[in-house]
Amino acid sequence: MSRLGQPRKKVHYDPDTPRCSRCVHYKPGKILLQDSLPREAPPLCAHHWFTVKPVGLCDDWRSKKDGTTLEV
């Protein structure tokens, strides 16, 4: 293991934790034009239809990679 990987292993670093930005229902925010002025639309949960933060999490989370869900 490299010297850079040792501190991560020591603190049990997990780069793939469940969060909204890694959910299949996550729709990222976008820049829209309104009256020729840029407006930022926030990220959205397409399952529940409310705005979310990329680091948020809910009970209905489902992985983009393999479709796994959280154990509730």
SEKEPA-941179 format. One record per residue (C-alpha): y, x, z; residue in three letters. Coordinates in steps of 0.02 Angstrom, whole numbers, padded with zeros to 5 digits, always signed. Example, Ala and Ser with C-alpha at 12.3 -4.5 7.8 and 13.67 -1.06 7.14 Angstrom:
-00225+00615+00390ALA
-00053+00684+00357SER
***
This chain:
+00000+00000+00000MET
+00173+00063-00041SER
+00298+00109+00092ARG
+00406-00039+00038LEU
+00262-00162+00062GLY
+00219-00105+00238GLN
+00365-00189+00328PRO
+00329-00353+00236ARG
+00148-00349+00288LYS
+00196-00307+00467LYS
+00305-00464+00485VAL
+00187-00575+00380HIS
+00317-00604+00245TYR
+00271-00749+00129ASP
+00369-00754-00035PRO
+00291-00919-00088ASP
+00333-01040+00053THR
+00348-01226+00017PRO
+00526-01280-00019ARG
+00612-01404-00134CYS
+00648-01276-00269SER
+00460-01248-00288ARG
+00413-01432-00292CYS
+00357-01523-00448VAL
+00485-01661-00412HIS
+00635-01542-00401TYR
+00770-01561-00534LYS
+00896-01417-00528PRO
+01082-01449-00528GLY
+01179-01439-00688LYS
+01355-01420-00753ILE
+01421-01575-00840LEU
+01583-01610-00931LEU
+01685-01756-00867GLN
+01851-01786-00956ASP
+01833-01613-01031SER
+01824-01534-00857LEU
+01667-01452-00789PRO
+01582-01545-00646ARG
+01431-01484-00550GLU
+01289-01607-00520ALA
+01186-01561-00365PRO
+00997-01535-00366PRO
+00896-01695-00357LEU
+00725-01752-00298CYS
+00652-01849-00445ALA
+00522-01931-00332HIS
+00640-02006-00202HIS
+00804-01998-00302TRP
+00918-01913-00177PHE
+01011-01747-00179THR
+00921-01600-00100VAL
+00950-01418-00055LYS
+00837-01290-00140PRO
+00773-01229+00029VAL
+00735-01405+00096GLY
+00563-01480+00118LEU
+00487-01655+00139CYS
+00314-01728+00172ASP
+00288-01769-00013ASP
+00306-01589-00072TRP
+00189-01538-00213ARG
+00172-01362-00284SER
+00229-01326-00463LYS
+00093-01195-00481LYS
-00066-01288-00438ASP
-00017-01461-00374GLY
-00067-01429-00193THR
+00016-01534-00059THR
+00061-01507+00123LEU
-00064-01549+00258GLU
+00014-01688+00361VAL
***
